[in-house]
Amino acid sequence: MRGTQTTREGSYENFLRTHPGRGNLKVQVSTARGTFPVANALVEVTKEFDGVNRVLYKNVTDPSGIVERMPLPALPVGYSQQESTAENSGTQYQVSVYHPAFTPLRNSTVEIYDGIETILPVALEPLVR
């Protein structure tokens, strides 16, 4: 766990003021150890503010199992270049993925950095019926 990133961020408005940068998230959803993409999986990106989880992004995967270009607030890039703030330069979000034919993935943590595209591969397991 890392410093302030694992604690509550306070209000959303305060969070936006202190996180003026933007990083992009790309989620790649597949099954069978990455062999088959999972289309039409619901991807939700959340963050806790004032004790409540807020959905910041929600979309479904394309036929390639991908949702991309999700811009998310991030700390300024300068944080990663200073010794005193480098350890806490990423901004953590929770990602959940749902599809009716697969076991859901809930609250996987991903870190976003200013000016960087982060790729999160997600492998879903089929439901046993």
N, C-alpha and C positions, 0 to 999 in steps of 0.2 A: 504494500500500500504506500501511496505517496502523498505526503503532506496535505495541502489544501484540496487536492483533486478528489479525495475520497470523502470529504466532508460536504455538508450542504452548501450550496452556492448562494443562498439568500434569494433575493428576488430576481426574476428574469431580467428586468430592466437594469439592475446593478450588474448582472452577469454580462449583458451586452456591452456595457460601458467598460468593463475590465477585460473583455475579450474582443477587441476590435478587428483582429485578424480573421482570415477565413482559410479553412482547409477543406478539401473535398474527400468524401467517402464514397467508395465503390464496393458493393457487396456482390460476391459471386456465390450463388447457391447451387449445390450439386448433390448427387447421391452416388453410391457405389464407388467410394474413394475418388471422387472427382470425375468419374467417367461420363456421367449423364447430367446435363444441366436440369434444374428444376424451374420450369416456367410457372408463372402465376403464383409465386410464393409472396406472401405479404411481408414486407420488411418495415419495421418500425424502429426509429431512433429516438431515444428518450434521455432526459436528464432530470434530476430532482432539483426542485426549487421550492423553498419554504416548506419542505416536508411532503411535497406532492410531485409525482412524476409527470412531466410535461412531454407530450409527443411533439418532437421538433420536425420530424420527417416521416412520411408514410407513403409507400408506393409498392407496386408489384413488379416482380422480375419479368424481364422480356423472354423471348424464346431461348435465348442463350443463358438464362438463369442469372441475369445481371441487372442490378439497379445501380446507376452511376450518377455522377454530378450532383451529389448531395452536399451543398455548401453548408458548413457548420462553423459557428464562432470558435475562434482559437486565440490563444495568447499571442502577443506580438512575437515575431521571429527573433527579435533581440533577446528574449528570455533564454533561448537555447544557446546563446553565445556569451553569456555571462556566468561565471562560476557560481555566484550566489543564487541564481534562479534556474540554472540548467536542469537540475534534477526535477523540477516541477514545470517544465516548459510545455508539456502536452496537456491537452484538455480531454478528460475522459467522458465517454458517452456509453449508454447501454443500447445494445442492438438485440432485437428479438425477431425471429423469423417463423412464420406460420404457413402451413399448407395442410389441407385436409387429409392427404395421403401419407403424411410424415409426422414423426414426433417433433413437436415444436422445440426450437432453440430459444431460451429465454434469458435475457439480461447478460449477454456476452459483452464484456468490456472492450472498447476500442479507444485508442488515443489518437487525437487529431492535432496536427501541427500546422501553423500558419504557412500557406503557400505550398503545401504538400498534398498529394493525393494518396490517401491510405486505402489499401485494398484489403478487405476482410473476406477470406474464403470461409464459407460455411458448408459443412457436410451434414445433410439430414439423413436420418435413419427412417426407412419405411415402417409404417405401422404394421404390427402383426395382427391379422384378423382371424 
